Amino acid sequence: MSDHPSPRRAQPTVSALHKKLVQLVHVGKSKLRLDEDTYRAMLVTHGGADSTTGMTVAQLERVLAHLRTCGFIPARTAQTRAGKHRTPHNLGAGHNGDLVKKVEALLTDAGLPWTYAVSMAQRMYRKDRIEFCDSVELAGIIAALERAATKRLQQQLQAALATAGLQWGHVKYIAVMEFGFSPKWGVEAYPQAMSQVLRFLKGELVGAGKLTPPATS
C-alpha cells in the first residue's frame, strides 16, 4: 500500500476559466455570424471593452450571457466537460444541501455549467470552491442568479410577445390561467413563472389548456 495520498482532482483556476470563456465567446461570434464591427460593438456594450483579451471573468460572463439571449447554445461537449464540476458531493444534507440544489437548478435553467457558480463564489466572496461558502454566501449567489434570470427572461419574453403580437400584460394572464400563478403576485419577481410562460409562447410547454398558444412561424 502506498504511503503517498492519491492526488485530488484540481479545481479550474481563474486563468483556465478565463481562457474557456474567451473560447466560448469566439465560438458564439462564429455561430451567430457576427461581422467584426457588430462583434466589437457588442463587446463594448456588454463587456466594457472591444477585445476579450483584457476582460475579466465577470465581463466575459456578461458577454456570454448576452450571446445566449441571441440564440447561441454552447456545444454539449463543453457542458459535459463542465459536468465534472457539477454539484459537490461532500456538502451533505440539510440547509446548505438545499441551497446548492437551488443553485444547480438556476444554472440548469440558464444553460450554464457549474463552473459559472464557482467563478461567482470566487468573485463575490473570494472562495475558491463552493464547499467553502456558508449559507449566507450561497443565498447571495442564488440571489445574483435569480436577478440575472429575471433580466434574461424579461428580454426573451419581450421578443416572444412581439412575435406573437401580444402585450406584457398577457404574461401574467397566461401565468394565472395556464399555470395557477396567483393574481396577487407580480410575475416579474418569479423567474419560474416567466420561464413557463416563455415556453408556452414557444409551444414547448402545455399548461391547463384554457388558452390557445399563439401560432409560431
C-alpha positions in Angstrom: 0.0 0.0 0.0 1.5 3.4 -1.0 2.4 5.9 1.7 1.6 8.7 -0.7 -2.0 10.0 -0.8 -3.7 10.0 -4.1 -3.8 13.4 -5.7 -7.1 15.3 -5.6 -8.6 16.5 -8.9 -7.7 20.1 -9.3 -10.4 22.7 -9.5 -10.3 25.0 -12.5 -8.2 28.1 -11.9 -9.4 31.6 -12.7 -7.0 31.8 -15.7 -8.3 28.4 -17.0 -11.9 29.7 -16.7 -10.9 32.9 -18.4 -9.5 31.0 -21.3 -12.5 28.8 -21.6 -14.9 31.8 -21.6 -12.9 33.6 -24.3 -13.1 30.5 -26.5 -16.9 30.3 -25.9 -17.3 33.9 -26.9 -15.4 33.4 -30.1 -17.5 30.3 -30.9 -20.6 32.3 -30.2 -19.4 35.0 -32.6 -18.9 32.4 -35.3 -22.2 30.6 -34.7 -24.2 33.8 -34.8 -22.2 35.0 -37.8 -21.4 38.4 -36.3 -19.4 40.7 -38.5 -16.3 42.4 -37.0 -17.9 45.8 -36.4 -21.0 44.3 -34.8 -18.9 41.9 -32.7 -16.7 44.7 -31.4 -19.7 46.9 -30.6 -21.3 44.1 -28.7 -18.2 43.5 -26.7 -18.1 47.2 -25.7 -21.8 47.3 -24.8 -21.9 44.1 -22.7 -18.3 43.6 -21.6 -16.9 47.1 -21.4 -14.0 46.6 -23.8 -13.6 46.0 -27.5 -11.5 42.8 -27.0 -11.9 39.7 -24.9 -8.2 39.7 -24.1 -8.3 42.4 -21.4 -11.7 41.4 -20.0 -12.2 39.9 -16.5 -14.1 36.7 -16.0 -17.1 38.7 -14.9 -17.1 40.8 -18.1 -16.7 37.7 -20.2 -19.7 36.1 -18.4 -21.8 39.1 -19.2 -20.9 38.9 -22.9 -21.6 35.2 -23.0 -24.9 35.7 -21.3 -25.9 38.2 -24.0 -24.8 35.8 -26.7 -27.1 33.2 -25.2 -30.1 35.6 -25.3 -29.2 36.0 -29.0 -29.6 32.2 -29.6 -26.1 30.9 -29.0 -26.1 27.5 -27.3 -22.6 26.1 -26.3 -21.8 22.7 -27.5 -23.0 19.8 -25.4 -19.4 18.6 -25.2 -18.4 21.7 -23.4 -21.3 21.2 -20.9 -20.3 17.6 -20.5 -16.7 18.5 -19.6 -18.1 21.1 -17.2 -20.2 18.3 -15.6 -17.0 17.2 -13.7 -17.5 20.3 -11.6 -21.2 20.0 -11.0 -22.8 19.9 -7.5 -20.2 19.0 -4.9 -20.9 15.7 -3.2 -19.4 16.5 0.2 -21.7 19.3 1.3 -24.1 16.8 3.0 -27.8 17.2 3.6 -29.5 19.9 5.5 -29.9 23.6 4.7 -26.8 24.0 2.6 -27.7 21.0 0.6 -31.0 22.6 -0.3 -29.3 25.8 -1.3 -26.8 24.0 -3.5 -29.7 22.3 -5.3 -31.3 25.7 -5.8 -28.0 27.0 -7.3 -27.8 24.0 -9.7 -31.5 24.4 -10.7 -30.9 28.0 -11.6 -27.7 27.1 -13.6 -29.6 24.4 -15.5 -32.4 26.7 -16.4 -29.9 29.3 -17.7 -27.9 26.6 -19.6 -24.8 27.4 -17.5 -22.1 25.0 -16.3 -21.3 24.5 -12.6 -18.0 26.4 -13.1 -20.1 29.5 -13.5 -21.2 29.3 -9.9 -17.6 28.6 -8.9 -16.5 31.8 -10.6 -19.3 33.7 -8.7 -18.0 32.3 -5.4 -14.5 33.5 -6.3 -15.6 36.9 -7.4 -18.2 37.6 -4.7 -16.7 36.1 -1.7 -13.1 35.2 -2.6 -13.9 31.5 -2.1 -12.1 29.1 -4.4 -14.7 26.4 -4.0 -18.4 26.2 -3.4 -17.7 23.9 -0.4 -16.2 26.9 1.4 -19.4 29.0 1.1 -21.7 29.3 4.1 -25.5 29.5 3.9 -25.4 33.3 3.7 -22.9 33.3 0.8 -24.9 30.6 -1.0 -28.0 32.7 -0.6 -26.1 35.6 -2.1 -25.1 33.5 -5.2 -28.8 32.4 -5.6 -30.0 36.0 -5.4 -27.5 37.0 -8.1 -28.5 34.1 -10.3 -32.2 35.0 -9.9 -31.6 38.6 -10.8 -29.7 37.5 -13.9 -32.5 35.0 -14.7 -35.2 37.7 -14.3 -33.4 40.1 -16.6 -32.7 37.4 -19.2 -36.3 36.1 -19.1 -37.8 39.6 -19.4 -35.7 40.2 -22.6 -36.7 36.8 -24.1 -40.4 37.3 -23.2 -40.4 40.8 -24.8 -39.1 39.2 -28.0 -41.6 36.3 -27.9 -44.5 38.7 -27.1 -43.6 40.9 -30.1 -43.5 37.9 -32.4 -47.0 36.8 -31.1 -48.4 40.3 -31.3 -49.1 40.4 -27.5 -48.5 42.9 -24.7 -46.6 42.5 -21.5 -49.9 42.2 -19.6 -50.5 38.9 -21.3 -47.6 37.3 -19.4 -49.4 37.4 -16.0 -52.7 36.4 -17.7 -51.1 33.3 -19.2 -49.3 32.5 -15.9 -52.6 32.7 -14.0 -54.8 30.9 -16.5 -52.4 28.2 -17.6 -50.1 27.6 -14.6 -52.0 28.5 -11.5 -50.0 31.6 -10.7 -51.6 33.8 -8.0 -53.1 37.0 -9.4 -52.0 38.7 -6.2 -48.3 38.4 -7.2 -46.1 40.3 -9.6 -44.9 37.9 -12.2 -41.7 39.9 -12.8 -40.4 38.7 -9.4 -40.8 35.0 -10.2 -38.4 33.6 -12.8 -40.1 30.2 -12.8 -43.4 31.7 -13.8 -41.8 33.8 -16.6 -40.0 30.7 -17.8 -43.2 28.7 -18.0 -44.9 31.5 -20.0 -42.0 31.8 -22.3 -42.0 28.0 -23.0 -45.8 28.2 -23.5 -45.4 31.0 -26.1 -42.8 28.9 -27.9 -45.0 25.9 -27.9 -42.6 23.9 -25.7 -44.9 23.6 -22.7 -48.5 22.7 -22.3 -50.5 24.4 -19.5 -54.0 23.8 -18.2 -55.4 24.1 -21.7 -57.6 27.1 -21.1 -55.8 29.2 -23.7 -54.6 28.6 -27.2 -50.9 29.2 -27.7 -50.2 31.8 -30.4 -49.2 30.4 -33.8 -45.5 30.3 -34.3 -43.7 30.6 -37.6 
